[in-house]
């Protein structure tokens, strides 16, 4: 674990983890990895980015672990509904 910061203002933990993997873990798998390592519920985790350098097996996962679903809903953006064309 590279970074584990407790942000009391936004009621969350800011975490950076390096993971060894043959392929890109993706956001869904990165959420599971962080839930296991930090002992947190998956619905409280928001993965910001999964980065790697070309040709390497290591991936940097940057995520936020919120204290509650209310805190997460207040801060995180919600996806916009998709427009239906020609309806």
PEMO-V353356 format. One line per field, one symbol per residue. phi: phi as a letter, one per 20 degrees, with the letter a starting at -180 (. if undefined). burial: # if it has 24 or more other C-alpha atoms within 12 Angstrom, else .. A space follows every 10 residues. Layout:
phi = ???
burial = ???
//
This chain:
phi = .ebbdeeffd lbddcccdce bfcffmffff fffffffdlc fffedceebc dbdgndedce ddbcdefbff ffffeffdff fffeene
burial = .......... .########. ...##....# #####..#.# .#.####..# #.......## #######... .#........ .......
//
